[in-house]
C-alpha cells in the first residue's frame, strides 16, 4: 500500500496502522459472527436429529411391545432386528454425508466471502496508493514552491533590515532623527517577525513530510539557558519585565540539537513575555530529573484555562481569539522538536496565576558533571 522507494509520511504511517487495526477488528468480528451462525445452525440440527431419534425409539419400543405379546416366531423377530441395524447404519451414513456436505458448503462460503473482502480491500489499497501518489506530487510541488518563495522573501527582508539599520546609523540626533530611529526600529521588528514566520512555515512543511532535521549531540544545557536569557533580556526590559535563569550548577550535559532547542526556548520565552503584563517576571530553570534534563519556563501572566492546556500544542491553536500575532505554530513546532529528541513537553497553569511550560531531553551519558 506504500509507494515504492518512498518513505511514508507520519500521518500516512498512522493511517496505515489504523487501517490494519480496523481490518483486524473486522476479520475478528466476521469470524465470530460466522461461528455464531454456524453454532446456531448446528444446535438446531442436533435438536432436530435428537427429536427424530426420540420418535424412532418410541416407535421401536411400541413395535417391540407388540412382538413380545404376540406369537411372532423368532425368525420374524430376528428379521426386525436386522432391518433396524441396516436402518441405523444407513441413517448414520446419511448423516455423516450430510455433515460433510454442510462443512464443504460452509468452507466454500467462507472462501468466497474472504475473496470478495480481499478484492474490496485490494481496490481500496489501489485507490489509496493513487491518492497518495497525487498527494505526494502536490506536496513536492508545494515544498519546491515554498522553498523558492521563502528564499526570495528572506532575501528581500534582509535588504529591508539592512536599509533600516542604515537609517538608524545615519539618523541625526535631533527630534526628526529620533523619529527616524523609532520608525526604523519598528521596521526591523516587523522584518524579524516575518523572518520567524517564514521559518515556522518551513518547519511545519518539514514536519508534515517527516523531514524535520534534528542532530542531537552532548551539549551544555546550562549554557544554552543563559544564552537564551541574554538574547531576550532587551525584549523583556523594554516591556518592563524581569527575566532570569534559575540554575544551581556550572554545567549540565544533555543530548540535543543546540539550534533546535534554542528555537524551543525562544518560542516559550516569546509567549511568556507576550502574555505577561509590565512589572511581571519570567524565569527559566533547568535541572536533572532521573535520566532526563528538565527545562521549565515560568511567567506571572494571565495563565491558561484548564480545558485549554491539552490544546496549546496543537497546530494553529491560539490562546486568544482576538490575538492574531502569529499563526499559532510556535508551540506545535516546539512539541515536534522535543518529541524528535525523545523528550516530552507539557504545560501547567491556572487562570490568573501564570503558567509554566516544561520539557525534557535525554541526559547525556557522562562520568561526572560540574557542580
Short mmCIF file of the C-alpha atoms (twelve columns), coordinates in Angstrom:
data_MODEL
# 
_entry.id   MODEL 
# 
loop_
_atom_site.group_PDB 
_atom_site.id 
_atom_site.type_symbol 
_atom_site.label_atom_id 
_atom_site.label_alt_id 
_atom_site.label_comp_id 
_atom_site.label_asym_id 
_atom_site.label_seq_id 
_atom_site.Cartn_x 
_atom_site.Cartn_y 
_atom_site.Cartn_z 
_atom_site.pdbx_PDB_model_num 
ATOM 1   C CA . UNK A 1   0.000   0.000   0.000  1 
ATOM 2   C CA . UNK A 2   3.096   2.235   0.053  1 
ATOM 3   C CA . UNK A 3   4.594   3.944   -2.969 1 
ATOM 4   C CA . UNK A 4   7.795   2.182   -3.987 1 
ATOM 5   C CA . UNK A 5   11.033  3.646   -2.674 1 
ATOM 6   C CA . UNK A 6   9.072   6.326   -0.805 1 
ATOM 7   C CA . UNK A 7   9.076   6.597   2.944  1 
ATOM 8   C CA . UNK A 8   5.532   7.257   4.160  1 
ATOM 9   C CA . UNK A 9   4.856   10.484  5.997  1 
ATOM 10  C CA . UNK A 10  3.995   10.239  9.706  1 
ATOM 11  C CA . UNK A 11  0.283   10.759  9.069  1 
ATOM 12  C CA . UNK A 12  0.387   8.054   6.374  1 
ATOM 13  C CA . UNK A 13  2.002   5.641   8.822  1 
ATOM 14  C CA . UNK A 14  -0.735  6.437   11.335 1 
ATOM 15  C CA . UNK A 15  -3.375  5.853   8.649  1 
ATOM 16  C CA . UNK A 16  -1.789  2.520   7.679  1 
ATOM 17  C CA . UNK A 17  -1.638  1.415   11.306 1 
ATOM 18  C CA . UNK A 18  -5.239  2.459   11.892 1 
ATOM 19  C CA . UNK A 19  -6.340  0.665   8.705  1 
ATOM 20  C CA . UNK A 20  -4.531  -2.538  9.739  1 
ATOM 21  C CA . UNK A 21  -6.126  -2.440  13.188 1 
ATOM 22  C CA . UNK A 22  -9.566  -1.787  11.722 1 
ATOM 23  C CA . UNK A 23  -9.202  -4.683  9.292  1 
ATOM 24  C CA . UNK A 24  -8.073  -6.995  12.076 1 
ATOM 25  C CA . UNK A 25  -11.145 -5.995  14.094 1 
ATOM 26  C CA . UNK A 26  -13.367 -6.584  11.046 1 
ATOM 27  C CA . UNK A 27  -11.855 -10.022 10.423 1 
ATOM 28  C CA . UNK A 28  -12.267 -10.971 14.077 1 
ATOM 29  C CA . UNK A 29  -15.870 -9.747  14.146 1 
ATOM 30  C CA . UNK A 30  -16.608 -11.571 10.872 1 
ATOM 31  C CA . UNK A 31  -15.172 -14.846 12.195 1 
ATOM 32  C CA . UNK A 32  -17.120 -14.543 15.432 1 
ATOM 33  C CA . UNK A 33  -20.328 -13.762 13.523 1 
ATOM 34  C CA . UNK A 34  -19.873 -16.759 11.217 1 
ATOM 35  C CA . UNK A 35  -19.027 -19.026 14.147 1 
ATOM 36  C CA . UNK A 36  -22.183 -17.872 15.947 1 
ATOM 37  C CA . UNK A 37  -24.353 -18.543 12.869 1 
ATOM 38  C CA . UNK A 38  -22.854 -21.990 12.375 1 
ATOM 39  C CA . UNK A 39  -23.160 -22.797 16.073 1 
ATOM 40  C CA . UNK A 40  -26.872 -21.876 15.988 1 
ATOM 41  C CA . UNK A 41  -27.381 -23.982 12.860 1 
ATOM 42  C CA . UNK A 42  -25.549 -26.950 14.408 1 
ATOM 43  C CA . UNK A 43  -27.618 -26.626 17.570 1 
ATOM 44  C CA . UNK A 44  -30.880 -26.586 15.562 1 
ATOM 45  C CA . UNK A 45  -29.737 -29.607 13.519 1 
ATOM 46  C CA . UNK A 46  -28.810 -31.552 16.650 1 
ATOM 47  C CA . UNK A 47  -32.195 -30.773 18.213 1 
ATOM 48  C CA . UNK A 48  -33.978 -31.970 15.074 1 
ATOM 49  C CA . UNK A 49  -31.939 -35.166 14.988 1 
ATOM 50  C CA . UNK A 50  -32.468 -35.746 18.698 1 
ATOM 51  C CA . UNK A 51  -36.221 -35.321 18.195 1 
ATOM 52  C CA . UNK A 52  -36.183 -37.755 15.249 1 
ATOM 53  C CA . UNK A 53  -34.151 -40.284 17.266 1 
ATOM 54  C CA . UNK A 54  -36.581 -39.990 20.177 1 
ATOM 55  C CA . UNK A 55  -39.580 -40.623 17.884 1 
ATOM 56  C CA . UNK A 56  -37.776 -43.607 16.348 1 
ATOM 57  C CA . UNK A 57  -37.057 -45.069 19.783 1 
ATOM 58  C CA . UNK A 58  -40.712 -44.658 20.799 1 
ATOM 59  C CA . UNK A 59  -41.924 -46.379 17.607 1 
ATOM 60  C CA . UNK A 60  -39.466 -49.217 18.048 1 
ATOM 61  C CA . UNK A 61  -40.421 -49.628 21.685 1 
ATOM 62  C CA . UNK A 62  -44.088 -49.918 20.669 1 
ATOM 63  C CA . UNK A 63  -43.190 -52.493 17.990 1 
ATOM 64  C CA . UNK A 64  -41.131 -54.485 20.497 1 
ATOM 65  C CA . UNK A 65  -44.047 -54.411 22.905 1 
ATOM 66  C CA . UNK A 66  -46.401 -55.844 20.270 1 
ATOM 67  C CA . UNK A 67  -43.903 -58.525 19.290 1 
ATOM 68  C CA . UNK A 68  -43.459 -59.505 22.935 1 
ATOM 69  C CA . UNK A 69  -47.184 -60.071 23.402 1 
ATOM 70  C CA . UNK A 70  -47.679 -61.726 20.019 1 
ATOM 71  C CA . UNK A 71  -46.844 -65.224 18.868 1 
ATOM 72  C CA . UNK A 72  -44.432 -63.969 16.196 1 
ATOM 73  C CA . UNK A 73  -41.720 -66.549 15.549 1 
ATOM 74  C CA . UNK A 74  -38.106 -65.946 16.482 1 
ATOM 75  C CA . UNK A 75  -37.151 -65.698 12.802 1 
ATOM 76  C CA . UNK A 76  -39.501 -62.736 12.328 1 
ATOM 77  C CA . UNK A 77  -38.091 -61.024 15.397 1 
ATOM 78  C CA . UNK A 78  -34.553 -61.522 14.133 1 
ATOM 79  C CA . UNK A 79  -35.570 -60.090 10.781 1 
ATOM 80  C CA . UNK A 80  -36.872 -56.951 12.521 1 
ATOM 81  C CA . UNK A 81  -33.602 -56.596 14.440 1 
ATOM 82  C CA . UNK A 82  -31.537 -56.979 11.245 1 
ATOM 83  C CA . UNK A 83  -33.670 -54.401 9.471  1 
ATOM 84  C CA . UNK A 84  -33.157 -51.972 12.330 1 
ATOM 85  C CA . UNK A 85  -29.393 -52.490 12.147 1 
ATOM 86  C CA . UNK A 86  -29.442 -51.701 8.433  1 
ATOM 87  C CA . UNK A 87  -31.626 -48.640 9.049  1 
ATOM 88  C CA . UNK A 88  -29.252 -47.374 11.775 1 
ATOM 89  C CA . UNK A 89  -26.221 -47.863 9.550  1 
ATOM 90  C CA . UNK A 90  -27.948 -46.129 6.658  1 
ATOM 91  C CA . UNK A 91  -29.038 -43.244 8.899  1 
ATOM 92  C CA . UNK A 92  -25.534 -42.893 10.301 1 
ATOM 93  C CA . UNK A 93  -24.038 -42.816 6.803  1 
ATOM 94  C CA . UNK A 94  -26.648 -40.341 5.592  1 
ATOM 95  C CA . UNK A 95  -25.971 -38.011 8.494  1 
ATOM 96  C CA . UNK A 96  -22.203 -38.276 8.036  1 
ATOM 97  C CA . UNK A 97  -22.586 -37.449 4.345  1 
ATOM 98  C CA . UNK A 98  -24.895 -34.553 5.203  1 
ATOM 99  C CA . UNK A 99  -22.413 -33.214 7.770  1 
ATOM 100 C CA . UNK A 100 -19.544 -33.466 5.286  1 
ATOM 101 C CA . UNK A 101 -21.553 -31.694 2.600  1 
ATOM 102 C CA . UNK A 102 -22.571 -28.974 5.072  1 
ATOM 103 C CA . UNK A 103 -18.940 -28.445 6.079  1 
ATOM 104 C CA . UNK A 104 -17.882 -28.199 2.428  1 
ATOM 105 C CA . UNK A 105 -20.613 -25.636 1.781  1 
ATOM 106 C CA . UNK A 106 -19.528 -23.595 4.792  1 
ATOM 107 C CA . UNK A 107 -15.880 -23.613 3.735  1 
ATOM 108 C CA . UNK A 108 -16.840 -22.638 0.197  1 
ATOM 109 C CA . UNK A 109 -18.982 -19.775 1.504  1 
ATOM 110 C CA . UNK A 110 -16.208 -18.568 3.818  1 
ATOM 111 C CA . UNK A 111 -13.692 -18.761 0.966  1 
ATOM 112 C CA . UNK A 112 -15.996 -16.822 -1.371 1 
ATOM 113 C CA . UNK A 113 -16.615 -14.118 1.243  1 
ATOM 114 C CA . UNK A 114 -12.898 -13.942 2.035  1 
ATOM 115 C CA . UNK A 115 -12.030 -13.495 -1.661 1 
ATOM 116 C CA . UNK A 116 -14.699 -10.821 -2.025 1 
ATOM 117 C CA . UNK A 117 -13.339 -8.994  1.015  1 
ATOM 118 C CA . UNK A 118 -9.791  -9.303  -0.344 1 
ATOM 119 C CA . UNK A 119 -10.856 -7.850  -3.709 1 
ATOM 120 C CA . UNK A 120 -12.603 -4.941  -1.988 1 
ATOM 121 C CA . UNK A 121 -9.524  -4.248  0.128  1 
ATOM 122 C CA . UNK A 122 -7.218  -4.512  -2.861 1 
ATOM 123 C CA . UNK A 123 -9.374  -1.948  -4.684 1 
ATOM 124 C CA . UNK A 124 -9.260  0.316   -1.615 1 
ATOM 125 C CA . UNK A 125 -5.471  -0.038  -1.420 1 
ATOM 126 C CA . UNK A 126 -5.113  0.783   -5.120 1 
ATOM 127 C CA . UNK A 127 -7.231  3.910   -4.711 1 
ATOM 128 C CA . UNK A 128 -5.271  4.897   -1.584 1 
ATOM 129 C CA . UNK A 129 -1.973  4.387   -3.416 1 
ATOM 130 C CA . UNK A 130 -3.160  6.550   -6.315 1 
ATOM 131 C CA . UNK A 131 -4.379  9.289   -3.978 1 
ATOM 132 C CA . UNK A 132 -1.109  9.218   -2.063 1 
ATOM 133 C CA . UNK A 133 0.853   9.484   -5.276 1 
ATOM 134 C CA . UNK A 134 -1.131  12.571  -6.233 1 
ATOM 135 C CA . UNK A 135 -0.794  13.947  -2.715 1 
ATOM 136 C CA . UNK A 136 2.974   13.361  -2.690 1 
ATOM 137 C CA . UNK A 137 3.322   15.087  -6.042 1 
ATOM 138 C CA . UNK A 138 1.303   18.036  -4.782 1 
ATOM 139 C CA . UNK A 139 3.374   18.224  -1.598 1 
ATOM 140 C CA . UNK A 140 6.608   18.055  -3.575 1 
ATOM 141 C CA . UNK A 141 5.405   20.901  -5.809 1 
ATOM 142 C CA . UNK A 142 4.292   22.869  -2.746 1 
ATOM 143 C CA . UNK A 143 7.621   22.356  -0.970 1 
ATOM 144 C CA . UNK A 144 9.576   23.397  -4.053 1 
ATOM 145 C CA . UNK A 145 7.423   26.495  -4.435 1 
ATOM 146 C CA . UNK A 146 7.665   27.281  -0.711 1 
ATOM 147 C CA . UNK A 147 11.449  26.915  -0.790 1 
ATOM 148 C CA . UNK A 148 11.781  29.319  -3.733 1 
ATOM 149 C CA . UNK A 149 9.358   31.868  -2.297 1 
ATOM 150 C CA . UNK A 150 10.897  31.721  1.187  1 
ATOM 151 C CA . UNK A 151 14.380  32.241  -0.271 1 
ATOM 152 C CA . UNK A 152 13.228  35.270  -2.242 1 
ATOM 153 C CA . UNK A 153 11.272  36.654  0.703  1 
ATOM 154 C CA . UNK A 154 14.220  36.288  3.050  1 
ATOM 155 C CA . UNK A 155 16.452  38.000  0.531  1 
ATOM 156 C CA . UNK A 156 14.038  40.922  0.345  1 
ATOM 157 C CA . UNK A 157 13.621  41.005  4.128  1 
ATOM 158 C CA . UNK A 158 17.386  41.023  4.514  1 
ATOM 159 C CA . UNK A 159 17.548  44.041  2.231  1 
ATOM 160 C CA . UNK A 160 14.808  45.802  4.196  1 
ATOM 161 C CA . UNK A 161 16.525  45.049  7.514  1 
ATOM 162 C CA . UNK A 162 19.838  46.344  6.131  1 
ATOM 163 C CA . UNK A 163 18.255  49.594  4.937  1 
ATOM 164 C CA . UNK A 164 16.565  50.004  8.324  1 
ATOM 165 C CA . UNK A 165 19.905  49.506  10.069 1 
ATOM 166 C CA . UNK A 166 21.457  52.174  7.846  1 
ATOM 167 C CA . UNK A 167 18.619  54.567  8.690  1 
ATOM 168 C CA . UNK A 168 19.267  54.034  12.399 1 
ATOM 169 C CA . UNK A 169 23.008  54.504  11.922 1 
ATOM 170 C CA . UNK A 170 22.744  57.646  9.820  1 
ATOM 171 C CA . UNK A 171 19.873  59.334  11.667 1 
ATOM 172 C CA . UNK A 172 20.642  62.680  13.220 1 
ATOM 173 C CA . UNK A 173 20.402  63.331  16.938 1 
ATOM 174 C CA . UNK A 174 17.591  65.877  16.622 1 
ATOM 175 C CA . UNK A 175 13.866  65.202  17.011 1 
ATOM 176 C CA . UNK A 176 13.470  64.234  13.353 1 
ATOM 177 C CA . UNK A 177 16.345  61.772  13.684 1 
ATOM 178 C CA . UNK A 178 14.742  60.210  16.764 1 
ATOM 179 C CA . UNK A 179 11.539  59.652  14.795 1 
ATOM 180 C CA . UNK A 180 13.549  58.023  12.009 1 
ATOM 181 C CA . UNK A 181 15.228  55.716  14.549 1 
ATOM 182 C CA . UNK A 182 11.869  54.784  16.061 1 
ATOM 183 C CA . UNK A 183 10.287  54.006  12.702 1 
ATOM 184 C CA . UNK A 184 13.368  52.119  11.525 1 
ATOM 185 C CA . UNK A 185 13.300  50.093  14.740 1 
ATOM 186 C CA . UNK A 186 9.690   49.155  14.019 1 
ATOM 187 C CA . UNK A 187 10.679  48.046  10.529 1 
ATOM 188 C CA . UNK A 188 13.451  45.861  11.989 1 
ATOM 189 C CA . UNK A 189 10.979  44.370  14.455 1 
ATOM 190 C CA . UNK A 190 8.460   43.561  11.720 1 
ATOM 191 C CA . UNK A 191 11.084  42.054  9.424  1 
ATOM 192 C CA . UNK A 192 12.327  39.842  12.277 1 
ATOM 193 C CA . UNK A 193 8.774   38.628  12.917 1 
ATOM 194 C CA . UNK A 194 8.230   37.949  9.223  1 
ATOM 195 C CA . UNK A 195 11.503  36.036  9.063  1 
ATOM 196 C CA . UNK A 196 10.458  33.902  12.056 1 
ATOM 197 C CA . UNK A 197 7.086   33.238  10.426 1 
ATOM 198 C CA . UNK A 198 8.781   32.046  7.230  1 
ATOM 199 C CA . UNK A 199 10.960  29.751  9.333  1 
ATOM 200 C CA . UNK A 200 7.871   28.375  11.111 1 
ATOM 201 C CA . UNK A 201 6.134   27.652  7.811  1 
ATOM 202 C CA . UNK A 202 9.207   25.825  6.505  1 
ATOM 203 C CA . UNK A 203 9.438   23.821  9.737  1 
ATOM 204 C CA . UNK A 204 5.768   22.790  9.536  1 
ATOM 205 C CA . UNK A 205 6.286   21.681  5.931  1 
ATOM 206 C CA . UNK A 206 9.289   19.588  7.039  1 
ATOM 207 C CA . UNK A 207 7.304   18.079  9.926  1 
ATOM 208 C CA . UNK A 208 4.440   17.099  7.620  1 
ATOM 209 C CA . UNK A 209 6.747   15.058  5.380  1 
ATOM 210 C CA . UNK A 210 8.736   13.614  8.285  1 
ATOM 211 C CA . UNK A 211 11.921  15.514  7.410  1 
ATOM 212 C CA . UNK A 212 12.436  17.719  10.452 1 
ATOM 213 C CA . UNK A 213 16.228  17.857  10.740 1 
ATOM 214 C CA . UNK A 214 17.493  17.050  14.248 1 
ATOM 215 C CA . UNK A 215 21.174  16.414  15.060 1 
ATOM 216 C CA . UNK A 216 21.496  15.735  18.818 1 
ATOM 217 C CA . UNK A 217 24.905  15.732  20.469 1 
ATOM 218 C CA . UNK A 218 26.118  16.225  24.045 1 
ATOM 219 C CA . UNK A 219 25.673  19.924  24.852 1 
ATOM 220 C CA . UNK A 220 25.622  22.084  27.989 1 
ATOM 221 C CA . UNK A 221 22.015  22.827  28.939 1 
ATOM 222 C CA . UNK A 222 23.063  25.490  31.476 1 
ATOM 223 C CA . UNK A 223 24.971  27.426  28.832 1 
ATOM 224 C CA . UNK A 224 22.017  27.234  26.475 1 
ATOM 225 C CA . UNK A 225 19.650  28.651  29.101 1 
ATOM 226 C CA . UNK A 226 21.985  31.539  29.855 1 
ATOM 227 C CA . UNK A 227 22.302  32.269  26.140 1 
ATOM 228 C CA . UNK A 228 18.513  32.351  25.765 1 
ATOM 229 C CA . UNK A 229 18.080  34.688  28.750 1 
ATOM 230 C CA . UNK A 230 20.754  37.024  27.431 1 
ATOM 231 C CA . UNK A 231 19.094  37.115  23.987 1 
ATOM 232 C CA . UNK A 232 15.667  38.001  25.436 1 
ATOM 233 C CA . UNK A 233 16.841  40.384  28.138 1 
ATOM 234 C CA . UNK A 234 16.374  43.529  25.960 1 
ATOM 235 C CA . UNK A 235 12.874  42.462  24.896 1 
ATOM 236 C CA . UNK A 236 11.809  41.762  28.473 1 
ATOM 237 C CA . UNK A 237 13.312  45.032  29.765 1 
ATOM 238 C CA . UNK A 238 11.549  47.017  27.041 1 
ATOM 239 C CA . UNK A 239 8.242   45.665  28.311 1 
ATOM 240 C CA . UNK A 240 9.084   46.288  31.953 1 
ATOM 241 C CA . UNK A 241 9.619   42.623  32.865 1 
ATOM 242 C CA . UNK A 242 12.385  40.898  34.767 1 
ATOM 243 C CA . UNK A 243 13.848  37.725  33.270 1 
ATOM 244 C CA . UNK A 244 16.356  35.403  34.901 1 
ATOM 245 C CA . UNK A 245 17.885  31.932  34.796 1 
ATOM 246 C CA . UNK A 246 17.327  29.813  37.908 1 
ATOM 247 C CA . UNK A 247 20.300  27.395  37.881 1 
ATOM 248 C CA . UNK A 248 22.402  25.980  40.695 1 
ATOM 249 C CA . UNK A 249 25.345  24.424  38.845 1 
ATOM 250 C CA . UNK A 250 28.003  25.292  36.292 1 
ATOM 251 C CA . UNK A 251 27.105  22.719  33.640 1 
ATOM 252 C CA . UNK A 252 24.592  20.003  32.864 1 
ATOM 253 C CA . UNK A 253 25.041  17.847  29.782 1 
ATOM 254 C CA . UNK A 254 22.085  16.682  27.694 1 
ATOM 255 C CA . UNK A 255 21.665  15.234  24.199 1 
ATOM 256 C CA . UNK A 256 20.184  17.877  21.916 1 
ATOM 257 C CA . UNK A 257 20.487  19.887  18.748 1 
ATOM 258 C CA . UNK A 258 21.512  23.298  20.109 1 
ATOM 259 C CA . UNK A 259 19.858  25.421  17.416 1 
ATOM 260 C CA . UNK A 260 16.601  23.482  17.609 1 
ATOM 261 C CA . UNK A 261 16.328  23.576  21.399 1 
ATOM 262 C CA . UNK A 262 17.256  27.258  21.357 1 
ATOM 263 C CA . UNK A 263 14.295  27.611  18.979 1 
ATOM 264 C CA . UNK A 264 12.055  25.861  21.543 1 
ATOM 265 C CA . UNK A 265 13.257  28.147  24.341 1 
ATOM 266 C CA . UNK A 266 12.756  31.178  22.097 1 
ATOM 267 C CA . UNK A 267 9.150   30.139  21.420 1 
ATOM 268 C CA . UNK A 268 8.427   29.608  25.125 1 
ATOM 269 C CA . UNK A 269 10.129  32.833  26.217 1 
ATOM 270 C CA . UNK A 270 8.394   34.846  23.475 1 
ATOM 271 C CA . UNK A 271 4.999   33.600  24.627 1 
ATOM 272 C CA . UNK A 272 5.832   34.210  28.289 1 
ATOM 273 C CA . UNK A 273 6.888   37.798  27.571 1 
ATOM 274 C CA . UNK A 274 3.929   38.411  25.255 1 
ATOM 275 C CA . UNK A 275 1.316   37.344  27.824 1 
ATOM 276 C CA . UNK A 276 2.932   38.784  30.973 1 
ATOM 277 C CA . UNK A 277 1.996   42.366  31.905 1 
ATOM 278 C CA . UNK A 278 4.547   45.029  32.817 1 
ATOM 279 C CA . UNK A 279 6.071   44.504  36.237 1 
ATOM 280 C CA . UNK A 280 5.868   40.753  35.898 1 
ATOM 281 C CA . UNK A 281 8.605   38.139  35.954 1 
ATOM 282 C CA . UNK A 282 9.767   35.370  33.608 1 
ATOM 283 C CA . UNK A 283 12.053  32.668  34.916 1 
ATOM 284 C CA . UNK A 284 13.727  29.767  33.150 1 
ATOM 285 C CA . UNK A 285 15.043  26.748  35.038 1 
ATOM 286 C CA . UNK A 286 16.952  23.600  34.076 1 
ATOM 287 C CA . UNK A 287 17.673  20.640  36.341 1 
ATOM 288 C CA . UNK A 288 18.414  16.894  36.214 1 
ATOM 289 C CA . UNK A 289 15.429  14.598  36.783 1 
ATOM 290 C CA . UNK A 290 16.355  10.893  36.834 1 
ATOM 291 C CA . UNK A 291 17.579  10.028  33.307 1 
ATOM 292 C CA . UNK A 292 16.416  13.349  31.823 1 
ATOM 293 C CA . UNK A 293 17.185  17.031  31.916 1 
ATOM 294 C CA . UNK A 294 14.070  19.104  32.557 1 
ATOM 295 C CA . UNK A 295 13.625  22.689  31.374 1 
ATOM 296 C CA . UNK A 296 10.859  24.977  32.609 1 
ATOM 297 C CA . UNK A 297 9.749   28.493  31.675 1 
ATOM 298 C CA . UNK A 298 7.526   30.198  34.245 1 
ATOM 299 C CA . UNK A 299 5.704   33.510  33.919 1 
ATOM 300 C CA . UNK A 300 3.390   35.609  36.057 1 
ATOM 301 C CA . UNK A 301 0.968   36.282  33.226 1 
ATOM 302 C CA . UNK A 302 -2.741  35.730  32.821 1 
ATOM 303 C CA . UNK A 303 -2.488  31.945  32.740 1 
ATOM 304 C CA . UNK A 304 -4.315  29.374  30.619 1 
ATOM 305 C CA . UNK A 305 -7.731  27.876  31.258 1 
ATOM 306 C CA . UNK A 306 -7.523  24.245  32.373 1 
ATOM 307 C CA . UNK A 307 -9.626  22.962  29.465 1 
ATOM 308 C CA . UNK A 308 -7.147  24.533  27.028 1 
ATOM 309 C CA . UNK A 309 -3.972  23.020  28.497 1 
ATOM 310 C CA . UNK A 310 -4.305  19.918  26.333 1 
ATOM 311 C CA . UNK A 311 -4.725  22.009  23.175 1 
ATOM 312 C CA . UNK A 312 -1.928  24.553  23.429 1 
ATOM 313 C CA . UNK A 313 0.474   22.347  21.456 1 
ATOM 314 C CA . UNK A 314 -1.945  21.790  18.571 1 
ATOM 315 C CA . UNK A 315 -1.175  23.334  15.217 1 
ATOM 316 C CA . UNK A 316 -2.801  26.752  14.606 1 
ATOM 317 C CA . UNK A 317 -4.089  26.949  18.204 1 
ATOM 318 C CA . UNK A 318 -4.129  30.454  19.695 1 
ATOM 319 C CA . UNK A 319 -4.749  31.342  23.310 1 
ATOM 320 C CA . UNK A 320 -6.925  34.330  22.481 1 
ATOM 321 C CA . UNK A 321 -9.295  34.613  19.544 1 
ATOM 322 C CA . UNK A 322 -8.548  38.320  19.331 1 
ATOM 323 C CA . UNK A 323 -4.775  37.866  19.302 1 
ATOM 324 C CA . UNK A 324 -3.582  37.491  15.708 1 
ATOM 325 C CA . UNK A 325 0.148   37.861  16.353 1 
ATOM 326 C CA . UNK A 326 1.446   34.793  14.532 1 
ATOM 327 C CA . UNK A 327 -0.327  31.678  13.301 1 
ATOM 328 C CA . UNK A 328 -0.200  29.572  16.457 1 
ATOM 329 C CA . UNK A 329 2.655   27.416  15.137 1 
ATOM 330 C CA . UNK A 330 5.350   28.006  17.753 1 
ATOM 331 C CA . UNK A 331 4.185   25.553  20.426 1 
ATOM 332 C CA . UNK A 332 3.258   22.943  17.819 1 
ATOM 333 C CA . UNK A 333 6.749   23.139  16.310 1 
ATOM 334 C CA . UNK A 334 8.275   23.069  19.807 1 
ATOM 335 C CA . UNK A 335 6.372   19.880  20.611 1 
ATOM 336 C CA . UNK A 336 7.573   18.235  17.399 1 
ATOM 337 C CA . UNK A 337 11.182  19.252  18.074 1 
ATOM 338 C CA . UNK A 338 11.143  17.975  21.661 1 
ATOM 339 C CA . UNK A 339 9.477   14.693  20.698 1 
ATOM 340 C CA . UNK A 340 12.004  14.224  17.883 1 
ATOM 341 C CA . UNK A 341 14.679  14.361  20.607 1 
ATOM 342 C CA . UNK A 342 12.886  11.624  22.546 1 
ATOM 343 C CA . UNK A 343 11.577  14.051  25.174 1 
ATOM 344 C CA . UNK A 344 8.147   15.327  26.118 1 
ATOM 345 C CA . UNK A 345 6.592   18.752  26.633 1 
ATOM 346 C CA . UNK A 346 3.627   19.890  28.719 1 
ATOM 347 C CA . UNK A 347 2.143   22.902  30.492 1 
ATOM 348 C CA . UNK A 348 0.762   23.650  33.936 1 
ATOM 349 C CA . UNK A 349 -1.317  26.730  34.581 1 
ATOM 350 C CA . UNK A 350 -4.228  28.322  36.363 1 
ATOM 351 C CA . UNK A 351 -6.183  31.279  35.075 1 
ATOM 352 C CA . UNK A 352 -4.815  34.450  36.614 1 
ATOM 353 C CA . UNK A 353 -1.876  32.678  38.266 1 
ATOM 354 C CA . UNK A 354 0.658   32.437  35.452 1 
ATOM 355 C CA . UNK A 355 1.905   29.413  33.516 1 
ATOM 356 C CA . UNK A 356 4.836   27.039  33.492 1 
ATOM 357 C CA . UNK A 357 5.903   25.162  30.377 1 
ATOM 358 C CA . UNK A 358 8.091   22.085  30.881 1 
ATOM 359 C CA . UNK A 359 10.042  19.909  28.502 1 
ATOM 360 C CA . UNK A 360 12.569  17.134  28.956 1 
ATOM 361 C CA . UNK A 361 15.579  15.962  26.983 1 
ATOM 362 C CA . UNK A 362 17.677  12.805  27.384 1 
ATOM 363 C CA . UNK A 363 20.593  13.288  29.741 1 
ATOM 364 C CA . UNK A 364 23.989  12.814  28.088 1 
ATOM 365 C CA . UNK A 365 25.992  9.859   29.404 1 
ATOM 366 C CA . UNK A 366 28.917  11.232  31.400 1 
ATOM 367 C CA . UNK A 367 31.164  10.161  34.244 1 
ATOM 368 C CA . UNK A 368 30.745  13.433  36.106 1 
ATOM 369 C CA . UNK A 369 29.159  16.887  35.963 1 
ATOM 370 C CA . UNK A 370 30.285  20.265  37.174 1 
ATOM 371 C CA . UNK A 371 28.715  21.490  40.374 1 
# 
